[in-house]
Amino acid sequence: MDSVLLRQYVTEETIASDPWTDDALLYQPYEAEQILLAENASCLSVKAYLKMCNLPFGVKSAANAEFMSPGGRMTKLPFVKVGAFVVAEFEPIVNLVESKGVSLSKWLDEDQKSDMRAYISLVEKIFTCAEIYISFADDEVLRQVTYPRNGCVYPWPLNVFENIKKRRNMLRQLNVYGWGNMTLDDVVQKVAKCCETLVEKLGNEEYFYGNRPTELDAVTFGHLFTILTTNLPNNVLAEKVREYKSLVRFCQNIDKKYFNPQKST
Amino acid sequence: MGGKESKEVLRQPEAPARSSRRTRRELDLSVCPARVDQIHVSGLDRTRDDYVRRVAQGLFKAHTFQDVLIECNKARNHLIDLGIYKDIHVLIDVSRGPDATPNGYDVTFSGTEFPRLLGSVGTEVGQNEGSFTVELATPNIWGRGERLSLQGSYSNSKTSDVMLKLSKPFFHRELGDYKPEIALGLFRHATLMPVSAYKTSNVGLLGEFTFLLPFSIAHSLQYEMAFREVSTLGKQSPFFVREHCGPRMASLLRYVVSHDQRDSNVFPTRGFYVKLTNEYSGLGGNISYMMTNIHTEISATLFAGISAQLTSRVGYLQSVNKNNPEPPIGSLYTLGGPLTLRGFKFGGVGPHTDGYAMGAHSYWATGIHLWAPLPFNRYLGRFSNNFKTHLFYNFGNCNSFSSDKMRSAAGLGLAIRLAERARIEFNYCFPLLKQAGDRTHPGFQFGIGYEFL
């Protein structure tokens, strides 16, 4: 048994240290019809991160992307396929990229690095939970947006079944993170607090750590930009985030620079 | 018991007619006139009267005593088929009373009805697996043979099955001879496929209509609506399996025809068996395919207890609607293993990626067997009839109906019969033809199941 594990470990390490291949693919649900708020945010974070690293990747939409994923802690999405490697969610993908010798935060010192990791997990947790909360615990959003989108890839009556299953799983996940008994006001409060911390961290700089982007910039951009640009029947989150002008400016900068380069020139 | 009673009754009309000859001789029952005056069906508590009425149909037409005996036996089988009696006895007596005719008889069926609730626990043999089963049933709910049953089974290969089924026979109607029966069921079926590193879970609804047509051809028309979910068996699952993952819905019609003429299910020595399954999936849902499977078995007795058997199986699956994605991996065929192409690992024939079977869209396979009883069989007693030896040659192919790139294996082995249900085989196999990527299993191979090639 030991030797099997060891062999698996060795092969994984060798594959992992191979350079990034050009045929890397990022899998996500269909963006226009299917993807949900939290999934969209995490997909955008990873895309921003890969663009900041200047790594080539293709985007592939698959209706069953969530089920193809090897799994993760929050949304299980997106996942990337690089050579024989399949890795899901922001932090594991960052680790994979770093094992290939590419890193956005090489120039930070150790203190800053651990500081950044703490920010990343804070931002990911607070925003993902808030996005899941508004999608599944707010009745209006649930009926008008989440259910039709989540169920659109399934024929009736499977869509009803899958919607109920998905909602149950998501509410359970909120319970795990201690968000089960919160009201919408509590959630908005949490988001506001997180935004305040970020505003403080950002100051008047272009990025959180001066003039070069880091993983924290990618993950913050992914979540904030998605919240800002997604139109929901209940727009409290977007309204709250919009109050923080420097964060809105931060998002616009990254969007211009990495997603619409022709506009910035 | 019925036979003993009838002899006593018989002597009385016979004795005065042929009193001159007192020598013992055999009776020819077919010339004894007889007529059934009355039929009593006793022991009916919950059962409705009209449900057993057809029992009278044949008996009242009997003209000789032989007819009466034959019809009694038929009627008894009919009553057993109705699924209301736990046990049943037949009593034939001369009819008495003012309405009695000269050659009249009374026939009485007496039995005990099933209790309200039946339960059973047991083990069962599946295809290359053994399983533990539990069943709870309430027979004859509303008095006309309706049966509600809940069945669960769990096998050593981690396959689990739960089924809640309500069935209703229509054996008492005019078309009762064709054994029409309808059933409605809810099921949950989960399977693990380590050779392809996936597991499936099927949850659904099944409606079934079965009937028998002349020449004992059994038909079954089924509608199934199922949520089928494929998921990975962990991180090692290859990418082609991941592409199949996720829930999908099948809405399908299935038509099964079978005809069984064999003298035994497990060790047939003559007769043939054909089973044809047609499936059309795509009435709603997002799994669409058309599938045909044929299984045939022909056996013939040669000499000295030796018999020859030719078995074959063909399967073909075709996508029908291009708008839907390809059929999921759980619907595809796997070939190879001790029940199909011996000498290969289970699922070991066909395309593989990273060592995992990808499944095939079509296959054909045949087996030629020479069966012989154990040597010195006659000195070993009846128990040795449960053993047979065989020489076999299996060949087949998948994703192609030609014999190019064919796979084949030969060998010899010992087979053991488990009741009249299943058999165990110990074979020594020599894979003869194999293709790149196939996983062979030369040497000893063990198989257990109820349908072999």
Boltz contact constraints between the chains, C-beta under 6 A:
constraints:
  - contact:
      token1: [A, 64]
      token2: [B, 245]
      max_distance: 6.0
  - contact:
      token1: [A, 64]
      token2: [B, 246]
      max_distance: 6.0
  - contact:
      token1: [A, 67]
      token2: [B, 245]
      max_distance: 6.0
  - contact:
      token1: [A, 67]
      token2: [B, 246]
      max_distance: 6.0
  - contact:
      token1: [A, 68]
      token2: [B, 242]
      max_distance: 6.0
  - contact:
      token1: [A, 68]
      token2: [B, 245]
      max_distance: 6.0
  - contact:
      token1: [A, 70]
      token2: [B, 235]
      max_distance: 6.0
  - contact:
      token1: [A, 155]
      token2: [B, 249]
      max_distance: 6.0
  - contact:
      token1: [A, 155]
      token2: [B, 284]
      max_distance: 6.0
  - contact:
      token1: [A, 155]
      token2: [B, 285]
      max_distance: 6.0
  - contact:
      token1: [A, 155]
      token2: [B, 286]
      max_distance: 6.0
  - contact:
      token1: [A, 158]
      token2: [B, 227]
      max_distance: 6.0
  - contact:
      token1: [A, 158]
      token2: [B, 249]
      max_distance: 6.0
